[in-house]
Amino acid sequence: MNDPLDVLLADGVIDEVLGRLKSGKEANISLVRRGEGVLAAKVYKDRSTRSFKNNADYKEGRKIRNSRTQRAIEGGGRFGRNAAEQAWKSAEADALYRLVDSGVRVPRPVMFYEGVLLMELVTDGDGRPAPRMIDVAIEPGAAIGVYADLVAQIISMLCCDLIHGDLSPYNILAGAEGPTIIDFPQVVSAVHSSRAEFFFLRDFDNVVRFVSGFEPALAVHRHDGRAIWRAYVGRELTREFVPPPPPPPGRSQPRREQRPDPRRGDRPPDRGPRRDDRSFQRDPRGAPRGGPPQGPNAPRQARPPEGRPPPQDPNAPRHARLPDRSPQGRPPPQDPNAPRHARSDSRGPPPGASQGRPPPQDRAPQASPQDRARVTNDRRPPPQRQAPPSRESAAPPAGGRGRRRRPKRHW
């Protein structure tokens, strides 16, 4: 018996298989009869045959009570792969049991037996199997009600710390009691998954995009998902939570200032004085100043050098600034075409002369040759320095050899 439904028939769980209802990317839905009622039997496909294989992000944070089985799943062996496959199939049944008790509109589960999920059949107003929302045309006036219903169910699921993970019009049935959410094997834990916010916002955007196709005015609610998530993170989310109203159209964002374009003749706006304008700087005492900083409280690099005049007007011609820039006590430079004797007289003391010496004409007359000879004869000859004794004349030390031995060198 390769068909899992045959196992249920053999064990007496179901009485008859009525036929296949739908075939999805990861499971097949069949109609079965159990007693007097008709149920939907969901038979999951094998991992090698189903198209939904990249489920690592969805399984993040899922834990199994049996620690031995959890270690086997983390090891990745044959037993661990089979255990992970069974855990993936049973995740939908666990989520349905949890959501039904919280008031979310989902199919009521009956049992999970041998990898097959039995649940009640969702029907429309005529008693037939309910179609998917993607196959139903919604009236523009009813789109706001569908949106409000789905948002309330999404908030209720998030209050249970669960996120659908793959919510779209293909996974919502147009039931007689209202939109019914199905397909929960990829349910995401909002507490343990690092990508919980991504999956939640993606589900919310899919719902808003779907309903706004029938009522374009609902597109302004695309920011409600972030408001709901902020309330959940702040532990303020309840089932009665209502997202804040959207901003009026055309005022959602402030208008950006258009940059001036010189090609159009625009002039840049006057933004006030620049920070490097000294006329708006203030000294430590708070008084405004217009020139360079003065006084002992001024910064060291801003103080004018001592003994120098204040800086001249930079707009003055260069010939008017040269005399002021020369050091104090020196006249302006002479004509370079003048004779050397004319220039030397007009200049100050020679470079080698010091300030305390008299001029050359005021010095005493030089001594005669006789006086210099007399002073030289009176001088005493310097003491002669004795030469050190030679190596041959030095006496050898007592009790030793005549020559010193050189120390051994260790290479």
Wavefront OBJ file of the C-alpha trace (Angstrom):
o trace
v 0.000 0.000 0.000
v 1.957 2.986 -1.324
v -0.946 5.423 -0.985
v -1.209 6.808 2.575
v -5.003 6.914 2.223
v -4.997 3.126 1.833
v -3.433 2.881 5.278
v -6.261 4.964 6.713
v -8.816 2.766 4.945
v -7.187 -0.405 6.229
v -7.081 0.894 9.789
v -10.715 2.048 9.663
v -9.944 5.736 10.158
v -11.923 6.703 7.028
v -14.696 4.856 5.242
v -14.312 5.985 1.637
v -12.156 8.131 -0.648
v -14.422 10.345 -2.736
v -11.805 11.917 -4.992
v -9.041 14.459 -5.261
v -9.970 18.091 -4.649
v -6.756 20.001 -5.318
v -3.075 19.396 -5.970
v -0.577 21.885 -4.554
v 3.156 22.389 -4.538
v 3.649 20.394 -1.366
v 0.493 18.344 -0.789
v -2.633 16.878 -2.374
v -6.132 17.479 -0.972
v -8.666 14.669 -1.275
v -12.271 14.357 -0.166
v -12.951 11.426 2.159
v -16.002 10.229 4.032
v -15.842 9.416 7.701
v -19.155 8.295 9.059
v -21.792 10.713 7.760
v -19.472 13.690 7.255
v -17.120 14.650 4.476
v -13.616 15.678 5.439
v -10.572 17.013 3.633
v -7.526 14.746 3.778
v -4.192 16.442 3.183
v -1.513 14.053 1.958
v 1.939 15.617 1.976
v 4.332 14.963 -0.853
v 7.792 13.583 -0.342
v 10.628 16.085 -0.120
v 12.195 14.764 -3.320
v 8.971 15.381 -5.304
v 7.553 18.603 -3.831
v 8.623 21.935 -5.254
v 8.741 23.701 -1.886
v 12.229 22.602 -0.709
v 14.004 25.691 0.646
v 12.499 25.505 4.115
v 15.566 26.184 6.259
v 14.469 29.752 7.089
v 10.993 28.577 8.066
v 12.254 25.848 10.412
v 14.533 28.197 12.352
v 13.611 28.130 16.012
v 11.511 24.957 15.881
v 12.276 22.561 18.694
v 11.206 19.004 19.420
v 10.502 17.827 22.942
v 12.509 14.629 22.506
v 16.132 15.711 22.905
v 17.432 12.540 21.234
v 15.380 13.208 18.118
v 16.466 16.865 18.144
v 20.135 15.843 18.204
v 19.510 13.404 15.353
v 17.891 16.160 13.271
v 20.843 18.445 13.900
v 23.242 15.644 12.955
v 21.656 15.202 9.529
v 21.739 11.407 9.404
v 19.126 9.117 7.879
v 17.082 8.920 11.040
v 17.419 12.674 11.522
v 16.188 13.426 7.979
v 13.122 11.237 8.470
v 12.404 12.862 11.825
v 12.727 16.330 10.282
v 10.275 15.358 7.545
v 7.706 14.164 10.084
v 8.180 17.343 12.119
v 7.565 19.441 8.998
v 4.287 17.633 8.324
v 3.055 17.777 11.913
v 3.796 21.532 12.251
v 0.575 22.408 10.418
v -1.564 20.284 12.700
v 0.010 21.867 15.800
v -0.583 25.360 14.416
v -4.206 24.642 13.514
v -4.994 23.322 16.997
v -3.437 26.436 18.500
v -5.144 28.930 16.194
v -8.620 27.424 16.411
v -8.609 27.925 20.166
v -7.572 31.583 19.715
v -10.445 32.435 17.369
v -8.597 32.597 14.032
v -10.687 31.389 11.091
v -8.861 28.248 9.927
v -10.040 24.727 9.053
v -10.735 22.781 12.242
v -8.343 19.802 12.484
v -9.751 16.332 13.204
v -6.615 14.193 13.547
v -3.087 13.700 12.229
v -2.593 10.038 11.454
v 0.346 8.395 9.640
v 1.419 11.639 8.003
v -2.121 12.501 6.811
v -3.987 15.528 8.183
v -7.758 15.182 8.425
v -9.683 18.469 8.793
v -13.128 19.828 8.175
v -14.061 20.926 4.666
v -14.430 24.685 4.095
v -17.527 25.366 1.973
v -19.116 28.425 0.389
v -22.673 29.650 0.770
v -24.005 26.876 -1.529
v -22.324 24.039 0.406
v -19.657 23.383 -2.214
v -15.906 23.451 -1.534
v -14.864 27.084 -1.098
v -12.793 28.562 -3.930
v -9.551 30.457 -3.439
v -9.601 34.235 -3.141
v -7.488 34.559 -6.268
v -10.374 33.031 -8.250
v -13.067 35.308 -6.785
v -14.016 38.804 -7.951
v -14.564 41.153 -5.011
v -16.877 44.144 -5.222
v -15.156 47.498 -4.622
v -17.460 48.239 -1.714
v -16.743 44.857 -0.078
v -12.960 45.089 -0.404
v -12.626 47.215 2.737
v -14.492 44.560 4.742
v -12.247 41.787 3.401
v -9.189 43.816 4.294
v -10.392 44.515 7.841
v -11.223 40.827 8.360
v -7.814 39.627 7.170
v -5.952 42.228 9.258
v -7.830 41.121 12.374
v -6.833 37.496 11.732
v -3.206 38.428 11.076
v -3.115 40.321 14.387
v -4.670 37.344 16.196
v -2.040 35.013 14.755
v 0.734 37.377 15.806
v -0.696 37.497 19.320
v -0.133 33.717 19.346
v 3.509 34.313 18.282
v 2.839 32.740 14.891
v 3.336 34.065 11.349
v 1.908 32.326 8.309
v 5.075 32.808 6.255
v 3.462 32.247 2.835
v 0.204 34.193 3.028
v -1.255 35.121 -0.364
v -4.618 34.984 -2.174
v -3.739 31.393 -3.130
v -3.774 30.354 0.554
v -7.041 32.088 1.499
v -10.434 30.500 0.848
v -13.622 32.470 0.293
v -15.690 30.567 2.863
v -19.285 31.125 3.831
v -18.263 32.633 7.173
v -15.573 34.823 5.670
v -11.986 34.549 4.428
v -10.386 31.368 5.789
v -6.609 30.951 5.937
v -5.128 27.553 5.018
v -1.688 25.916 4.467
v 0.410 26.220 7.624
v 3.336 23.778 7.248
v 5.769 26.674 6.844
v 4.451 28.560 9.888
v 7.133 30.771 11.437
v 7.749 31.412 15.112
v 7.685 35.160 15.713
v 9.805 34.741 18.842
v 12.595 32.388 17.761
v 13.055 33.215 14.080
v 15.576 35.901 13.117
v 13.592 36.659 9.925
v 10.197 36.928 11.563
v 9.775 40.600 10.679
v 10.596 39.924 7.034
v 7.985 37.156 6.731
v 5.338 39.187 8.536
v 5.770 42.280 6.371
v 5.799 40.168 3.236
v 2.514 38.510 4.182
v 0.946 41.865 5.011
v 2.089 43.428 1.736
v 0.609 40.522 -0.213
v -2.777 41.103 1.400
v -2.710 44.882 0.828
v -1.641 44.464 -2.778
v -4.460 41.989 -3.403
v -7.312 44.047 -1.936
v -6.037 47.306 -3.433
v -6.439 45.719 -6.857
v -10.205 45.913 -6.302
v -10.201 49.172 -4.301
v -7.175 51.410 -5.065
v -7.930 53.624 -2.066
v -6.775 50.785 0.222
v -3.186 51.182 -0.974
v -2.633 53.848 1.700
v -2.722 51.063 4.332
v 0.583 49.616 3.170
v 2.260 51.097 6.272
v -0.108 49.386 8.719
v 2.091 46.296 8.811
v 5.021 48.180 10.309
v 2.757 49.785 12.903
v 1.462 46.354 13.919
v 4.975 44.945 14.158
v 6.172 47.869 16.276
v 3.272 47.276 18.657
v 4.187 43.587 18.854
v 7.840 44.285 19.582
v 6.824 46.842 22.215
v 4.469 44.274 23.828
v 1.494 46.515 23.201
v -0.273 44.337 20.613
v -3.726 42.971 21.463
v -6.474 41.419 19.376
v -8.357 44.721 19.565
v -5.408 46.703 18.208
v -6.307 49.127 15.413
v -3.514 50.554 13.226
v -3.278 54.362 13.217
v -5.053 56.103 10.324
v -2.914 56.674 7.232
v -1.716 60.215 6.472
v -3.818 62.307 4.058
v -2.980 61.839 0.386
v -0.267 64.168 -0.812
v 1.035 64.861 2.724
v 2.643 61.565 3.553
v 6.125 63.029 3.152
v 7.353 66.623 3.339
v 8.142 68.204 0.029
v 11.819 68.283 -0.664
v 13.436 71.615 -1.364
v 14.454 71.946 -4.979
v 18.105 72.684 -5.436
v 18.900 75.912 -7.365
v 20.080 75.447 -10.914
v 22.355 78.232 -12.277
v 21.367 77.284 -15.817
v 17.819 78.463 -15.089
v 19.049 81.665 -13.506
v 18.252 80.498 -9.971
v 20.114 82.106 -7.119
v 20.996 80.107 -4.010
v 18.852 81.037 -0.990
v 20.322 83.251 1.686
v 21.093 80.880 4.538
v 22.591 83.519 6.840
v 26.204 84.171 7.782
v 28.843 81.509 7.495
v 30.522 80.115 10.551
v 33.949 81.353 9.529
v 32.742 84.994 9.408
v 34.635 86.779 12.211
v 32.026 89.480 12.534
v 29.686 86.924 14.140
v 32.219 85.289 16.428
v 32.210 86.084 20.099
v 34.932 86.260 22.671
v 34.738 84.278 25.940
v 33.012 87.219 27.618
v 30.191 87.171 25.055
v 30.897 90.487 23.292
v 30.870 90.391 19.474
v 34.054 91.240 17.695
v 34.747 92.228 14.125
v 38.535 92.091 13.898
v 41.217 89.678 15.067
v 40.943 88.556 18.716
v 42.790 90.746 21.218
v 43.589 90.655 24.916
v 44.968 87.961 27.189
v 41.845 85.800 26.762
v 42.359 85.459 23.024
v 43.752 82.137 21.708
v 47.514 81.934 21.407
v 47.493 81.373 17.683
v 45.212 84.435 17.264
v 47.320 86.901 19.283
v 49.386 89.412 17.250
v 53.189 89.055 17.741
v 54.670 91.423 20.280
v 56.619 94.359 18.845
v 54.883 94.218 15.485
v 52.226 96.560 14.192
v 48.705 95.225 13.575
v 48.029 93.710 10.149
v 47.356 96.188 7.364
v 44.419 96.350 5.036
v 44.735 93.413 2.584
v 43.008 95.479 -0.112
v 45.731 98.179 -0.073
v 48.343 98.184 -2.921
v 51.553 96.320 -2.344
v 53.821 99.393 -2.362
v 51.729 100.895 0.433
v 52.125 97.792 2.601
v 55.873 97.229 2.193
v 57.068 99.914 4.682
v 54.696 98.607 7.332
v 55.794 94.974 6.865
v 59.489 95.752 7.392
v 60.867 95.205 10.957
v 60.819 98.148 13.303
v 63.982 100.309 13.328
v 64.857 99.671 9.671
v 64.149 102.138 6.896
v 62.596 100.961 3.663
v 64.986 99.280 1.134
v 67.219 101.593 -0.941
v 67.514 101.867 -4.665
v 69.448 98.798 -5.910
v 70.966 100.920 -8.756
v 72.703 103.299 -6.319
v 76.538 102.985 -5.729
v 77.702 100.617 -3.023
v 79.166 103.358 -0.800
v 75.871 105.245 -0.973
v 73.942 102.171 0.056
v 76.249 101.124 2.815
v 76.097 104.570 4.503
v 72.334 104.573 4.528
v 72.069 101.123 6.011
v 72.251 100.231 9.659
v 75.069 98.439 11.465
v 76.835 95.591 9.637
v 75.509 92.080 10.148
v 78.366 91.063 12.444
v 78.194 94.119 14.714
v 76.387 93.904 18.016
v 74.190 96.577 19.489
v 76.498 97.398 22.454
v 79.705 98.070 20.503
v 80.765 101.591 19.486
v 81.142 102.506 15.843
v 84.538 101.818 14.152
v 85.665 105.504 14.287
v 85.178 105.643 18.101
v 87.453 102.653 18.896
v 90.927 103.038 20.530
v 94.066 103.103 18.253
v 95.747 99.783 17.575
v 99.012 98.843 19.459
v 102.436 99.336 17.811
v 104.698 96.404 16.818
v 107.092 97.139 19.737
v 104.294 96.920 22.273
v 103.084 93.632 20.817
v 106.657 92.169 20.993
v 107.075 93.264 24.621
v 103.838 91.619 25.595
v 104.920 88.494 23.775
v 108.301 88.260 25.574
v 106.695 88.630 28.981
v 104.557 85.618 28.418
v 105.769 82.375 29.922
v 106.170 79.389 27.702
v 103.555 76.772 28.246
v 104.616 73.636 30.144
v 105.799 70.890 27.859
v 103.805 67.715 27.901
v 105.814 64.538 28.543
v 105.408 61.740 26.053
v 104.163 58.403 27.414
v 106.792 55.674 27.822
v 107.209 53.318 24.885
v 106.308 49.659 24.979
v 109.985 48.557 24.806
v 111.093 50.736 27.728
v 108.262 49.687 30.013
v 109.334 47.179 32.640
v 107.535 43.865 32.604
v 105.292 43.157 35.556
v 106.708 41.109 38.368
v 106.127 37.401 38.101
v 104.830 37.586 34.556
v 105.970 37.555 30.954
v 107.333 40.502 29.107
v 104.444 40.832 26.675
v 100.795 40.851 27.466
v 98.720 38.125 26.032
v 95.876 39.063 23.852
v 92.491 37.890 25.006
v 91.043 34.979 23.158
v 88.287 35.775 20.756
v 85.365 33.422 20.627
v 83.763 33.494 17.221
l 1 2 3 4 5 6 7 8 9 10 11 12 13 14 15 16 17 18 19 20 21 22 23 24 25 26 27 28 29 30 31 32 33 34 35 36 37 38 39 40 41 42 43 44 45 46 47 48 49 50 51 52 53 54 55 56 57 58 59 60 61 62 63 64 65 66 67 68 69 70 71 72 73 74 75 76 77 78 79 80 81 82 83 84 85 86 87 88 89 90 91 92 93 94 95 96 97 98 99 100 101 102 103 104 105 106 107 108 109 110 111 112 113 114 115 116 117 118 119 120 121 122 123 124 125 126 127 128 129 130 131 132 133 134 135 136 137 138 139 140 141 142 143 144 145 146 147 148 149 150 151 152 153 154 155 156 157 158 159 160 161 162 163 164 165 166 167 168 169 170 171 172 173 174 175 176 177 178 179 180 181 182 183 184 185 186 187 188 189 190 191 192 193 194 195 196 197 198 199 200 201 202 203 204 205 206 207 208 209 210 211 212 213 214 215 216 217 218 219 220 221 222 223 224 225 226 227 228 229 230 231 232 233 234 235 236 237 238 239 240 241 242 243 244 245 246 247 248 249 250 251 252 253 254 255 256 257 258 259 260 261 262 263 264 265 266 267 268 269 270 271 272 273 274 275 276 277 278 279 280 281 282 283 284 285 286 287 288 289 290 291 292 293 294 295 296 297 298 299 300 301 302 303 304 305 306 307 308 309 310 311 312 313 314 315 316 317 318 319 320 321 322 323 324 325 326 327 328 329 330 331 332 333 334 335 336 337 338 339 340 341 342 343 344 345 346 347 348 349 350 351 352 353 354 355 356 357 358 359 360 361 362 363 364 365 366 367 368 369 370 371 372 373 374 375 376 377 378 379 380 381 382 383 384 385 386 387 388 389 390 391 392 393 394 395 396 397 398 399 400 401 402 403 404 405 406 407 408 409 410 411
